[in-house]
Amino acid sequence: MLALAAAGASEGSWLRAERQTSGKGRQGRAWESPAGNLYASTLVRLRPSDPPAATLALVAAVALEEAVRVFLPSGGTLKWPNDLLVDGAKLSGILLERAGDAVVIGIGANLAHRPDLPDRPATSLAAHGASADPATLLDVLAEAFARWLGRWRGEGLDPVRQRWLERAHSTGTALTARLPDGSAADGLFDGLTHDGALILRLADGSRRVIHAGDVFLI
């Protein structure tokens, strides 16, 4: 999709792969890609009046959670910055990449298969007795994403942020954040800032704002 974005592909285009030979997640991690799961990407052409580009991760997350809920009514739980969990295990992830005025949003969801991850548990819809064909899920996801993108662009980040918080783990959930500089911060989930950054409440009662990092449930 990055090549298509550079070639002028229009906003709203979607690309889905049956499987990937070199799928990747955040920070260059490999993403296992057997047939039967969802591997899809779309792009957004940024406008001067749009909210910050990084907050498209929240747009994608609320749209994905909504789409998954169609097939798994119990739904999932959003974890900052871009994971959807079911019973604490990773069901899907989202990756944002920039190409000029475009943001390419890649979404991977474990439908039929779940990988064996070294640092966190993973799950699939099939493991919870739910069945979803990748193409069908993408149809639902594309509609939800277009609707939430319209709200993000027309109303600002706040309605997206509020929906994300409604679908996230509860305030006070214990988290650890591994930061880009190699350090870590432990604390309790205390919401999101107005621009979508994570707020951790530390043991001394202070609040720390996290703009980038990997976050794990403790």
C-alpha positions as CSV (number, residue, x, y, z in Angstrom):
1,M,0.0,0.0,0.0
2,L,2.9,2.4,0.5
3,A,3.8,2.1,-3.1
4,L,0.2,2.7,-4.1
5,A,0.1,5.7,-1.8
6,A,3.2,7.1,-3.5
7,A,1.7,6.5,-6.9
8,G,-1.4,8.6,-6.0
9,A,-3.9,6.0,-4.8
10,S,-7.0,7.7,-3.5
11,E,-8.2,7.9,0.1
12,G,-10.6,5.1,0.9
13,S,-8.7,2.5,-1.1
14,W,-8.2,-0.9,0.7
15,L,-5.8,-3.7,-0.1
16,R,-6.2,-7.1,1.4
17,A,-3.8,-10.0,1.2
18,E,-4.8,-13.7,1.7
19,R,-1.4,-14.2,3.3
20,Q,1.9,-12.3,3.7
21,T,5.5,-13.6,3.3
22,S,7.0,-10.7,5.2
23,G,4.3,-9.2,7.3
24,K,5.5,-6.7,10.0
25,G,4.2,-5.1,13.1
26,R,5.3,-2.1,15.2
27,Q,9.1,-1.5,15.5
28,G,9.8,-3.8,12.6
29,R,8.6,-7.0,14.4
30,A,7.6,-9.9,12.2
31,W,3.9,-10.6,11.9
32,E,3.0,-14.2,11.2
33,S,0.6,-14.3,8.3
34,P,-1.1,-17.7,7.6
35,A,-4.1,-17.8,5.3
36,G,-7.4,-17.3,7.1
37,N,-6.5,-14.2,9.1
38,L,-7.1,-10.6,8.1
39,Y,-4.3,-8.6,6.5
40,A,-5.5,-5.3,5.2
41,S,-4.4,-1.7,4.7
42,T,-6.0,1.6,3.7
43,L,-4.8,5.1,3.4
44,V,-5.9,8.6,4.4
45,R,-4.8,11.7,2.6
46,L,-4.1,14.3,5.2
47,R,-5.7,17.8,5.0
48,P,-4.4,20.9,6.8
49,S,-7.4,21.0,9.1
50,D,-7.1,17.3,10.2
51,P,-6.3,16.3,13.8
52,P,-2.8,15.0,14.4
53,A,-2.0,12.1,12.0
54,A,-0.9,9.8,14.8
55,T,-4.4,9.8,16.2
56,L,-5.6,7.8,13.2
57,A,-4.5,4.8,15.3
58,L,-7.4,5.6,17.6
59,V,-9.8,5.9,14.6
60,A,-8.6,2.5,13.3
61,A,-8.9,1.0,16.8
62,V,-12.5,2.0,17.5
63,A,-13.5,0.9,13.9
64,L,-11.8,-2.5,14.3
65,E,-13.4,-3.1,17.7
66,E,-16.8,-2.2,16.3
67,A,-16.3,-4.6,13.4
68,V,-15.1,-7.5,15.5
69,R,-18.1,-7.1,17.8
70,V,-20.3,-8.0,14.9
71,F,-18.8,-11.5,15.0
72,L,-17.9,-11.7,18.7
73,P,-20.7,-10.0,20.6
74,S,-18.8,-10.0,23.8
75,G,-16.3,-7.7,22.0
76,G,-12.7,-6.9,22.9
77,T,-10.8,-4.4,24.9
78,L,-8.6,-1.7,23.5
79,K,-5.1,-1.2,24.8
80,W,-3.0,1.8,23.9
81,P,-1.6,2.5,21.5
82,N,-3.1,0.1,19.0
83,D,-4.0,-3.4,20.2
84,L,-7.4,-5.1,20.5
85,L,-7.4,-7.8,23.3
86,V,-9.8,-10.5,24.1
87,D,-9.6,-11.8,27.7
88,G,-6.2,-10.1,27.9
89,A,-4.7,-11.8,24.8
90,K,-3.8,-9.9,21.6
91,L,-6.4,-10.4,18.8
92,S,-5.2,-7.7,16.4
93,G,-2.8,-4.9,15.9
94,I,-2.6,-1.7,13.9
95,L,0.5,-0.1,12.2
96,L,0.7,3.5,10.8
97,E,3.2,4.5,8.2
98,R,3.6,7.8,6.5
99,A,4.1,8.3,2.7
100,G,4.1,12.0,1.8
101,D,0.6,13.4,2.5
102,A,-0.8,9.9,3.1
103,V,-0.9,7.8,6.2
104,V,-1.1,4.1,5.4
105,I,-3.0,2.1,8.1
106,G,-2.2,-1.6,8.3
107,I,-4.5,-3.9,10.3
108,G,-3.9,-7.5,11.1
109,A,-6.5,-9.6,13.0
110,N,-6.3,-13.2,14.1
111,L,-9.4,-14.8,12.8
112,A,-8.6,-18.5,12.2
113,H,-5.1,-18.7,13.6
114,R,-3.2,-17.2,16.6
115,P,0.6,-16.8,16.7
116,D,2.9,-17.9,19.5
117,L,4.3,-14.5,20.6
118,P,7.4,-14.3,22.8
119,D,6.3,-11.4,25.0
120,R,2.5,-11.6,25.3
121,P,-0.4,-14.0,24.9
122,A,-2.3,-14.1,21.6
123,T,-5.7,-15.3,20.6
124,S,-8.1,-15.6,17.6
125,L,-11.8,-15.4,16.9
126,A,-11.8,-19.1,16.3
127,A,-10.4,-19.7,19.8
128,H,-13.5,-18.0,21.2
129,G,-15.9,-19.9,19.0
130,A,-16.5,-17.1,16.5
131,S,-16.2,-17.4,12.8
132,A,-15.4,-14.6,10.4
133,D,-14.3,-14.7,6.8
134,P,-11.5,-12.1,6.2
135,A,-13.3,-10.5,3.2
136,T,-16.6,-10.2,5.2
137,L,-14.9,-8.7,8.2
138,L,-13.1,-6.2,5.9
139,D,-16.5,-5.1,4.4
140,V,-17.7,-4.3,7.9
141,L,-14.4,-2.7,8.9
142,A,-14.2,-0.5,5.9
143,E,-17.7,0.9,6.6
144,A,-16.9,1.5,10.3
145,F,-13.6,3.1,9.5
146,A,-15.1,5.5,6.9
147,R,-17.8,6.6,9.4
148,W,-15.3,7.2,12.2
149,L,-12.9,8.9,9.9
150,G,-15.7,11.3,9.0
151,R,-16.2,12.1,12.6
152,W,-12.5,12.5,13.2
153,R,-12.3,14.9,10.3
154,G,-15.6,16.7,10.9
155,E,-15.8,16.8,14.7
156,G,-12.2,16.5,15.9
157,L,-10.6,13.8,18.0
158,D,-12.8,14.1,21.0
159,P,-15.7,11.7,19.9
160,V,-13.1,9.1,18.8
161,R,-11.2,9.5,22.0
162,Q,-14.4,9.1,24.1
163,R,-15.4,5.9,22.2
164,W,-11.8,4.5,22.6
165,L,-12.1,5.1,26.4
166,E,-15.4,3.3,26.5
167,R,-13.9,0.3,24.8
168,A,-10.6,0.3,26.7
169,H,-9.7,-1.5,29.9
170,S,-10.9,0.3,33.0
171,T,-9.2,3.2,34.8
172,G,-6.8,1.8,37.4
173,T,-5.6,-1.1,35.3
174,A,-2.0,-1.9,36.1
175,L,0.3,-1.3,33.1
176,T,4.0,-1.2,32.2
177,A,5.3,0.9,29.4
178,R,8.5,0.1,27.6
179,L,9.8,3.4,26.2
180,P,11.9,4.1,23.1
181,D,14.9,4.9,25.1
182,G,14.9,1.4,26.7
183,S,13.5,2.5,30.1
184,A,10.2,1.3,31.5
185,A,7.5,2.9,33.6
186,D,4.9,1.1,35.7
187,G,1.7,2.7,36.7
188,L,-2.1,2.6,36.6
189,F,-4.1,3.5,33.5
190,D,-5.5,7.0,34.0
191,G,-7.0,7.8,30.6
192,L,-5.8,9.7,27.5
193,T,-4.8,13.3,27.0
194,H,-6.8,15.5,24.7
195,D,-4.4,14.5,21.9
196,G,-4.5,10.7,22.5
197,A,-1.4,10.2,24.6
198,L,-1.4,7.6,27.4
199,I,-1.6,8.8,31.0
200,L,-0.1,6.7,33.7
201,R,-0.7,7.3,37.4
202,L,2.6,6.5,39.2
203,A,3.1,5.0,42.7
204,D,3.8,8.5,44.1
205,G,0.5,9.8,42.8
206,S,2.0,11.8,40.0
207,R,0.9,11.4,36.4
208,R,3.2,10.6,33.5
209,V,2.2,11.2,29.8
210,I,3.4,8.5,27.4
211,H,3.6,9.5,23.7
212,A,5.3,6.4,22.3
213,G,6.2,3.0,23.6
214,D,5.0,-0.6,24.1
215,V,2.4,-1.1,26.8
216,F,1.7,-4.4,28.6
217,L,-1.0,-5.4,31.1
218,I,0.7,-6.4,34.4
